[in-house]
Amino acid sequence: MSEWAPKRFWKSASAQAAEQGYGVFLDGRPVRTPAKAVLNVPSLAIAERIAREFDSQEERIDPRTMPFTRTANAAIDKVSIQHADVADMLAAYGDSDLLCYRADAPDGLVARQAAEWDPLLEWAAQTLGARLEARVGVMHVPQDPEALANLRRRVHELTEFEMAAFHDLVAISGSLIIGFAARAGARNIHDLWAISRVDEIWQQEQWGEDEEAKELAEHKNAAFLHANEFLRLLSAQTTR
């Protein structure tokens, strides 16, 4: 695998108001996305995080240390031009949501799933107008079309920047409801992460923790927390 990486060519990065939202500038020149669009974001807080990521780069640029830049790039270069397709893909999680598919044994796991997952399903019914029903087993059983339509509408209402982060919350957890709960701040984000891993935690308790699985979980956790932070900073300031 090649170790080539582009060199840092700027002295300083800054976040500034732009014609549309806020931009990031390297020695006064606007940052552009991989598709050559100007990297403008709707939140000064996010622009400042991106500028901080550029300033933290040393001689070589390491994209792995630039999550805010990556998410903004995805919003501009991908989600903005495929908004409906991405929304439909995410909305489809509602019909096979992690929280709805339950074990039939052992009793301890069955009880834990119910204790951790039922409250979120009830929250979705009351807050999102979408009552999803739990099923035993892994065979797909369709959910109520009206509930799914309500969820689909809410996903389509997300902006491209919201959806770029929301995508990771849903895809990593396997749950559209967890994604909405994180966006709404309905539960602590660390609790939501643990709720998404009920099955894995149960297995670890029975058989011990695998180092490779632990490393993968840590990587996913970091991405999950980043997506939540991106959404939080979007809602903190969306206009000048």
C-alpha positions as CSV (number, residue, x, y, z in Angstrom):
1,M,0.0,0.0,0.0
2,S,1.4,3.4,-1.0
3,E,2.4,5.7,1.9
4,W,2.2,8.8,-0.3
5,A,0.2,11.7,1.1
6,P,-0.1,15.3,0.0
7,K,2.1,17.8,1.8
8,R,0.9,20.7,3.8
9,F,1.2,23.9,1.7
10,W,-0.4,26.5,3.9
11,K,0.7,28.4,6.9
12,S,-2.6,29.0,8.6
13,A,-6.3,28.1,8.3
14,S,-9.3,30.3,9.3
15,A,-13.1,30.2,9.3
16,Q,-14.8,33.2,7.9
17,A,-18.3,34.3,6.9
18,A,-18.8,33.7,3.1
19,E,-21.5,34.5,0.6
20,Q,-23.3,31.3,1.6
21,G,-22.8,30.4,5.2
22,Y,-19.2,30.1,6.4
23,G,-16.0,29.1,4.6
24,V,-12.6,27.8,5.5
25,F,-9.6,29.6,4.1
26,L,-6.0,28.5,3.8
27,D,-3.7,31.6,3.7
28,G,-6.8,33.5,2.5
29,R,-7.8,31.0,-0.3
30,P,-11.1,29.1,0.1
31,V,-10.9,25.4,0.7
32,R,-12.5,23.2,-2.0
33,T,-14.0,19.8,-1.8
34,P,-12.6,16.8,-3.8
35,A,-15.2,17.6,-6.5
36,K,-13.8,21.2,-6.6
37,A,-16.8,22.9,-5.0
38,V,-16.2,25.7,-2.5
39,L,-16.4,24.2,1.0
40,N,-19.1,26.3,2.6
41,V,-21.0,25.1,5.7
42,P,-24.1,26.5,7.4
43,S,-22.4,26.8,10.8
44,L,-19.5,28.9,12.0
45,A,-18.8,26.2,14.7
46,I,-18.3,23.6,12.1
47,A,-16.2,25.9,9.9
48,E,-14.0,26.5,12.9
49,R,-13.6,22.7,13.5
50,I,-12.6,22.2,9.9
51,A,-10.1,25.0,10.1
52,R,-8.7,23.5,13.3
53,E,-8.3,20.1,11.5
54,F,-6.3,21.8,8.7
55,D,-4.2,23.7,11.2
56,S,-3.5,20.4,13.1
57,Q,-1.9,18.8,10.0
58,E,1.8,18.5,10.0
59,E,4.1,18.0,7.1
60,R,1.8,15.4,5.5
61,I,-2.0,15.6,5.4
62,D,-3.8,12.7,7.1
63,P,-7.5,12.6,6.1
64,R,-8.1,10.2,8.9
65,T,-7.6,13.0,11.4
66,M,-10.1,15.3,9.6
67,P,-13.7,13.9,10.3
68,F,-15.4,17.3,10.1
69,T,-13.8,18.0,6.7
70,R,-14.9,14.5,5.5
71,T,-18.5,14.9,6.6
72,A,-18.8,18.4,5.0
73,N,-17.2,17.1,1.8
74,A,-19.8,14.2,1.7
75,A,-22.7,16.6,2.3
76,I,-21.6,18.9,-0.6
77,D,-20.2,16.4,-3.1
78,K,-22.5,13.5,-2.6
79,V,-25.7,14.1,-0.5
80,S,-26.5,17.4,-2.1
81,I,-26.8,15.8,-5.6
82,Q,-28.4,12.5,-4.4
83,H,-30.5,13.8,-1.6
84,A,-33.7,11.8,-2.4
85,D,-31.8,8.6,-3.0
86,V,-29.9,8.9,0.3
87,A,-33.1,9.8,2.1
88,D,-34.9,6.7,0.7
89,M,-32.0,4.5,1.6
90,L,-32.0,5.7,5.2
91,A,-35.7,5.6,5.5
92,A,-35.7,1.9,4.5
93,Y,-34.0,1.2,7.9
94,G,-37.3,1.8,9.5
95,D,-38.8,-1.4,8.1
96,S,-36.0,-3.5,9.4
97,D,-34.9,-1.5,12.5
98,L,-32.5,-3.1,14.9
99,L,-34.8,-2.3,17.8
100,C,-37.6,-4.4,16.4
101,Y,-35.9,-7.8,15.9
102,R,-35.7,-9.7,19.1
103,A,-34.1,-12.9,20.4
104,D,-36.3,-15.7,21.6
105,A,-33.6,-16.9,24.0
106,P,-31.9,-16.9,26.4
107,D,-34.2,-15.2,28.9
108,G,-31.6,-12.7,30.1
109,L,-31.0,-11.4,26.6
110,V,-34.7,-11.2,25.8
111,A,-35.3,-9.2,29.0
112,R,-32.3,-6.9,28.3
113,Q,-33.5,-6.1,24.7
114,A,-37.0,-5.3,26.0
115,A,-35.6,-3.1,28.8
116,E,-33.3,-1.2,26.5
117,W,-35.2,-1.1,23.2
118,D,-38.9,-0.8,24.2
119,P,-38.6,2.7,25.6
120,L,-37.1,4.0,22.4
121,L,-39.9,2.4,20.3
122,E,-42.4,4.1,22.6
123,W,-40.5,7.4,22.2
124,A,-40.7,7.0,18.4
125,A,-44.5,6.3,18.6
126,Q,-45.1,9.4,20.8
127,T,-42.6,11.8,19.3
128,L,-42.2,10.8,15.7
129,G,-45.7,9.5,15.1
130,A,-44.3,6.1,14.1
131,R,-45.2,3.0,16.1
132,L,-42.9,0.2,15.1
133,E,-43.7,-3.3,16.4
134,A,-41.1,-5.8,17.8
135,R,-40.8,-9.2,16.2
136,V,-39.1,-12.4,17.4
137,G,-36.5,-13.8,15.1
138,V,-34.7,-12.4,12.1
139,M,-37.3,-13.0,9.4
140,H,-38.5,-9.7,8.0
141,V,-42.1,-8.7,8.8
142,P,-43.3,-5.4,7.3
143,Q,-44.1,-2.5,9.6
144,D,-47.2,-0.3,9.4
145,P,-47.1,1.7,6.2
146,E,-48.3,4.9,7.9
147,A,-45.5,4.7,10.5
148,L,-42.9,4.2,7.7
149,A,-44.3,7.1,5.7
150,N,-44.0,9.4,8.7
151,L,-40.4,8.3,9.2
152,R,-39.6,8.7,5.5
153,R,-41.1,12.2,5.5
154,R,-38.9,13.2,8.4
155,V,-35.8,11.8,6.7
156,H,-36.5,13.7,3.5
157,E,-36.8,16.9,5.5
158,L,-33.2,16.8,6.6
159,T,-30.7,19.2,4.9
160,E,-27.7,17.7,3.1
161,F,-25.5,18.5,6.0
162,E,-27.8,17.0,8.5
163,M,-28.2,13.9,6.4
164,A,-24.5,13.4,5.9
165,A,-24.1,13.0,9.7
166,F,-27.5,11.3,10.2
167,H,-26.4,8.7,7.7
168,D,-23.6,7.5,10.0
169,L,-25.8,7.5,13.1
170,V,-28.2,5.2,11.3
171,A,-25.8,3.0,9.4
172,I,-23.5,2.4,12.3
173,S,-26.3,1.6,14.8
174,G,-28.5,-0.2,12.4
175,S,-31.5,1.8,13.7
176,L,-33.4,4.7,12.2
177,I,-35.0,5.3,15.6
178,I,-31.6,5.6,17.3
179,G,-30.6,8.1,14.7
180,F,-33.7,10.2,15.3
181,A,-33.2,9.9,19.1
182,A,-29.6,11.1,18.8
183,R,-30.7,14.0,16.6
184,A,-33.4,15.0,19.1
185,G,-31.1,14.6,22.1
186,A,-33.7,12.2,23.5
187,R,-31.0,10.1,25.3
188,N,-27.4,10.6,26.1
189,I,-25.3,9.7,23.0
190,H,-23.2,7.2,25.0
191,D,-26.3,5.5,26.2
192,L,-27.6,5.3,22.6
193,W,-24.3,3.7,21.6
194,A,-24.6,1.1,24.3
195,I,-28.3,0.5,23.3
196,S,-27.2,-0.2,19.7
197,R,-24.8,-2.8,21.0
198,V,-27.0,-4.8,23.4
199,D,-26.4,-8.0,21.5
200,E,-22.6,-7.6,21.2
201,I,-22.3,-6.7,24.9
202,W,-24.3,-9.7,25.8
203,Q,-22.0,-11.9,23.8
204,Q,-18.9,-10.4,25.3
205,E,-20.3,-11.1,28.8
206,Q,-20.8,-14.7,27.9
207,W,-17.6,-15.5,26.0
208,G,-15.2,-12.6,26.6
209,E,-14.0,-9.8,24.4
210,D,-12.2,-10.4,21.1
211,E,-9.4,-7.9,20.4
212,E,-10.3,-7.5,16.7
213,A,-13.9,-6.9,17.5
214,K,-13.0,-4.4,20.2
215,E,-10.9,-2.4,17.8
216,L,-13.7,-2.3,15.2
217,A,-16.2,-1.3,17.9
218,E,-13.9,1.6,19.0
219,H,-13.6,2.8,15.4
220,K,-17.4,2.7,15.0
221,N,-17.9,4.4,18.3
222,A,-15.7,7.3,17.3
223,A,-17.5,7.7,14.1
224,F,-20.9,7.6,15.9
225,L,-19.9,10.2,18.4
226,H,-18.5,12.4,15.6
227,A,-21.7,12.3,13.7
228,N,-23.6,13.3,16.8
229,E,-21.2,16.2,17.4
230,F,-21.6,17.4,13.8
231,L,-25.4,17.5,14.2
232,R,-25.1,19.3,17.5
233,L,-22.9,22.0,16.0
234,L,-25.2,22.4,13.0
235,S,-28.2,23.1,15.3
236,A,-26.1,25.4,17.5
237,Q,-25.7,27.9,14.8
238,T,-27.2,27.6,11.3
239,T,-27.3,31.2,10.2
240,R,-25.1,34.3,10.4
